[in-house]
């Protein structure tokens, strides 16, 4: 997120920090208002528009662990970033689907993904094959 802010607002360190603080606090409307005000003052900016669009599409996932604090005790919230999830995506999808000389239709990729996910739960995997064989 910091990279996107720096790209859209180069040299405006104070504003970048304020926007990050609003993000962390979950203050969506204030964040949006500040960025739109910046666009009005400075005029149109493709990078600023990209940032606004990105935030609209991904708001719920940004600092998502903060949303958990109200549902569980703050001491239980250990999620700090998406590194673990990104690594799982790499292991589950990318390495298999991006092998040399491979190409996939959307339907084929979906089918293979279902099998790969099923394989990680031995009980479900065995039940699946029992149904297929019988």
Short mmCIF file of the C-alpha atoms (twelve columns), coordinates in Angstrom:
data_MODEL
# 
_entry.id   MODEL 
# 
loop_
_atom_site.group_PDB 
_atom_site.id 
_atom_site.type_symbol 
_atom_site.label_atom_id 
_atom_site.label_alt_id 
_atom_site.label_comp_id 
_atom_site.label_asym_id 
_atom_site.label_seq_id 
_atom_site.Cartn_x 
_atom_site.Cartn_y 
_atom_site.Cartn_z 
_atom_site.pdbx_PDB_model_num 
ATOM 1   C CA . UNK A 1   0.000   0.000   0.000   1 
ATOM 2   C CA . UNK A 2   2.867   2.331   0.806   1 
ATOM 3   C CA . UNK A 3   4.246   1.925   -2.718  1 
ATOM 4   C CA . UNK A 4   0.928   2.851   -4.290  1 
ATOM 5   C CA . UNK A 5   0.669   5.934   -2.079  1 
ATOM 6   C CA . UNK A 6   4.230   7.010   -2.898  1 
ATOM 7   C CA . UNK A 7   3.580   6.574   -6.627  1 
ATOM 8   C CA . UNK A 8   0.328   8.557   -6.542  1 
ATOM 9   C CA . UNK A 9   1.619   11.240  -4.169  1 
ATOM 10  C CA . UNK A 10  5.363   11.612  -4.776  1 
ATOM 11  C CA . UNK A 11  7.161   13.800  -2.259  1 
ATOM 12  C CA . UNK A 12  4.111   14.268  -0.035  1 
ATOM 13  C CA . UNK A 13  5.318   12.295  2.955   1 
ATOM 14  C CA . UNK A 14  2.943   13.876  5.493   1 
ATOM 15  C CA . UNK A 15  -0.098  13.198  3.340   1 
ATOM 16  C CA . UNK A 16  1.062   9.632   2.672   1 
ATOM 17  C CA . UNK A 17  1.430   9.024   6.413   1 
ATOM 18  C CA . UNK A 18  -1.979  10.535  7.170   1 
ATOM 19  C CA . UNK A 19  -3.588  8.306   4.532   1 
ATOM 20  C CA . UNK A 20  -1.855  5.222   5.927   1 
ATOM 21  C CA . UNK A 21  -3.096  6.099   9.412   1 
ATOM 22  C CA . UNK A 22  -6.661  6.461   8.118   1 
ATOM 23  C CA . UNK A 23  -6.318  3.094   6.390   1 
ATOM 24  C CA . UNK A 24  -5.114  1.396   9.550   1 
ATOM 25  C CA . UNK A 25  -7.953  2.940   11.533  1 
ATOM 26  C CA . UNK A 26  -10.505 1.779   8.960   1 
ATOM 27  C CA . UNK A 27  -11.727 5.315   8.240   1 
ATOM 28  C CA . UNK A 28  -12.806 4.708   4.678   1 
ATOM 29  C CA . UNK A 29  -14.891 7.829   4.104   1 
ATOM 30  C CA . UNK A 30  -12.257 10.191  5.513   1 
ATOM 31  C CA . UNK A 31  -9.601  8.483   3.406   1 
ATOM 32  C CA . UNK A 32  -11.723 8.743   0.262   1 
ATOM 33  C CA . UNK A 33  -12.606 12.395  0.969   1 
ATOM 34  C CA . UNK A 34  -8.955  13.353  1.441   1 
ATOM 35  C CA . UNK A 35  -7.896  11.714  -1.831  1 
ATOM 36  C CA . UNK A 36  -10.772 13.293  -3.764  1 
ATOM 37  C CA . UNK A 37  -9.913  16.702  -2.294  1 
ATOM 38  C CA . UNK A 38  -6.309  16.204  -3.394  1 
ATOM 39  C CA . UNK A 39  -7.540  15.407  -6.920  1 
ATOM 40  C CA . UNK A 40  -9.697  18.568  -6.948  1 
ATOM 41  C CA . UNK A 41  -6.823  20.775  -5.792  1 
ATOM 42  C CA . UNK A 42  -4.122  19.315  -8.062  1 
ATOM 43  C CA . UNK A 43  -6.268  18.404  -11.055 1 
ATOM 44  C CA . UNK A 44  -6.641  15.048  -12.792 1 
ATOM 45  C CA . UNK A 45  -3.975  12.425  -12.166 1 
ATOM 46  C CA . UNK A 46  -3.951  8.939   -13.628 1 
ATOM 47  C CA . UNK A 47  -1.951  7.569   -10.676 1 
ATOM 48  C CA . UNK A 48  -4.306  9.122   -8.144  1 
ATOM 49  C CA . UNK A 49  -7.314  7.751   -10.033 1 
ATOM 50  C CA . UNK A 50  -5.658  4.319   -10.085 1 
ATOM 51  C CA . UNK A 51  -5.101  4.535   -6.337  1 
ATOM 52  C CA . UNK A 52  -8.733  5.518   -5.710  1 
ATOM 53  C CA . UNK A 53  -9.937  2.637   -7.883  1 
ATOM 54  C CA . UNK A 54  -7.628  0.173   -6.159  1 
ATOM 55  C CA . UNK A 55  -8.855  1.237   -2.737  1 
ATOM 56  C CA . UNK A 56  -12.505 0.979   -3.774  1 
ATOM 57  C CA . UNK A 57  -11.992 -2.553  -5.063  1 
ATOM 58  C CA . UNK A 58  -9.788  -3.807  -2.233  1 
ATOM 59  C CA . UNK A 59  -10.798 -1.845  0.862   1 
ATOM 60  C CA . UNK A 60  -12.073 -4.868  2.798   1 
ATOM 61  C CA . UNK A 61  -8.841  -6.785  2.314   1 
ATOM 62  C CA . UNK A 62  -6.486  -3.969  3.239   1 
ATOM 63  C CA . UNK A 63  -5.475  -4.283  6.875   1 
ATOM 64  C CA . UNK A 64  -8.153  -6.957  7.154   1 
ATOM 65  C CA . UNK A 65  -6.789  -8.188  10.479  1 
ATOM 66  C CA . UNK A 66  -7.990  -4.938  12.043  1 
ATOM 67  C CA . UNK A 67  -11.566 -6.027  11.268  1 
ATOM 68  C CA . UNK A 68  -10.994 -9.195  13.288  1 
ATOM 69  C CA . UNK A 69  -10.225 -7.346  16.517  1 
ATOM 70  C CA . UNK A 70  -13.883 -6.618  17.117  1 
ATOM 71  C CA . UNK A 71  -14.803 -10.272 16.609  1 
ATOM 72  C CA . UNK A 72  -12.047 -11.907 18.651  1 
ATOM 73  C CA . UNK A 73  -9.747  -10.732 21.413  1 
ATOM 74  C CA . UNK A 74  -6.983  -8.467  20.131  1 
ATOM 75  C CA . UNK A 75  -4.403  -10.857 21.579  1 
ATOM 76  C CA . UNK A 76  -5.724  -13.571 19.267  1 
ATOM 77  C CA . UNK A 77  -5.261  -11.517 16.108  1 
ATOM 78  C CA . UNK A 78  -1.874  -12.479 14.807  1 
ATOM 79  C CA . UNK A 79  -2.345  -11.664 11.123  1 
ATOM 80  C CA . UNK A 80  -0.079  -8.798  10.203  1 
ATOM 81  C CA . UNK A 81  0.217   -9.174  6.451   1 
ATOM 82  C CA . UNK A 82  -0.699  -11.337 3.523   1 
ATOM 83  C CA . UNK A 83  2.692   -13.053 3.163   1 
ATOM 84  C CA . UNK A 84  1.432   -16.452 4.286   1 
ATOM 85  C CA . UNK A 85  -1.527  -16.297 1.954   1 
ATOM 86  C CA . UNK A 86  0.613   -15.131 -0.949  1 
ATOM 87  C CA . UNK A 87  3.001   -18.036 -0.378  1 
ATOM 88  C CA . UNK A 88  0.105   -20.518 -0.350  1 
ATOM 89  C CA . UNK A 89  -1.184  -19.102 -3.613  1 
ATOM 90  C CA . UNK A 90  2.284   -19.488 -5.074  1 
ATOM 91  C CA . UNK A 91  2.532   -23.097 -3.915  1 
ATOM 92  C CA . UNK A 92  -1.025  -24.126 -4.770  1 
ATOM 93  C CA . UNK A 93  -1.450  -22.345 -8.077  1 
ATOM 94  C CA . UNK A 94  1.410   -20.567 -9.684  1 
ATOM 95  C CA . UNK A 95  4.078   -23.250 -9.620  1 
ATOM 96  C CA . UNK A 96  1.710   -25.838 -11.060 1 
ATOM 97  C CA . UNK A 97  -0.016  -23.681 -13.629 1 
ATOM 98  C CA . UNK A 98  3.051   -21.862 -14.890 1 
ATOM 99  C CA . UNK A 99  5.136   -24.928 -15.698 1 
ATOM 100 C CA . UNK A 100 7.163   -24.911 -18.862 1 
ATOM 101 C CA . UNK A 101 5.084   -25.432 -21.985 1 
ATOM 102 C CA . UNK A 102 1.775   -25.474 -20.100 1 
ATOM 103 C CA . UNK A 103 -1.375  -23.651 -21.029 1 
ATOM 104 C CA . UNK A 104 -4.783  -23.980 -19.439 1 
ATOM 105 C CA . UNK A 105 -8.360  -23.260 -20.320 1 
ATOM 106 C CA . UNK A 106 -10.334 -21.610 -17.532 1 
ATOM 107 C CA . UNK A 107 -12.405 -24.793 -17.041 1 
ATOM 108 C CA . UNK A 108 -9.298  -27.002 -16.962 1 
ATOM 109 C CA . UNK A 109 -7.572  -24.742 -14.464 1 
ATOM 110 C CA . UNK A 110 -10.673 -24.723 -12.231 1 
ATOM 111 C CA . UNK A 111 -10.850 -28.524 -12.299 1 
ATOM 112 C CA . UNK A 112 -7.179  -28.938 -11.465 1 
ATOM 113 C CA . UNK A 113 -7.428  -26.369 -8.679  1 
ATOM 114 C CA . UNK A 114 -10.338 -28.265 -7.113  1 
ATOM 115 C CA . UNK A 115 -8.282  -31.472 -7.099  1 
ATOM 116 C CA . UNK A 116 -5.216  -29.751 -5.678  1 
ATOM 117 C CA . UNK A 117 -7.248  -28.215 -2.849  1 
ATOM 118 C CA . UNK A 118 -8.982  -31.521 -2.176  1 
ATOM 119 C CA . UNK A 119 -5.637  -33.290 -1.925  1 
ATOM 120 C CA . UNK A 120 -4.625  -31.208 1.094   1 
ATOM 121 C CA . UNK A 121 -7.333  -32.787 3.256   1 
ATOM 122 C CA . UNK A 122 -6.595  -36.517 3.333   1 
ATOM 123 C CA . UNK A 123 -10.089 -37.435 4.612   1 
ATOM 124 C CA . UNK A 124 -11.836 -35.514 1.812   1 
ATOM 125 C CA . UNK A 125 -9.362  -36.861 -0.746  1 
ATOM 126 C CA . UNK A 126 -10.051 -40.463 0.221   1 
ATOM 127 C CA . UNK A 127 -13.816 -39.900 0.296   1 
ATOM 128 C CA . UNK A 128 -13.673 -38.288 -3.143  1 
ATOM 129 C CA . UNK A 129 -11.865 -41.282 -4.659  1 
ATOM 130 C CA . UNK A 130 -14.168 -43.776 -2.946  1 
ATOM 131 C CA . UNK A 131 -17.132 -42.047 -4.594  1 
ATOM 132 C CA . UNK A 132 -15.377 -41.973 -7.976  1 
ATOM 133 C CA . UNK A 133 -14.404 -45.641 -7.900  1 
ATOM 134 C CA . UNK A 134 -17.788 -46.971 -6.741  1 
# 
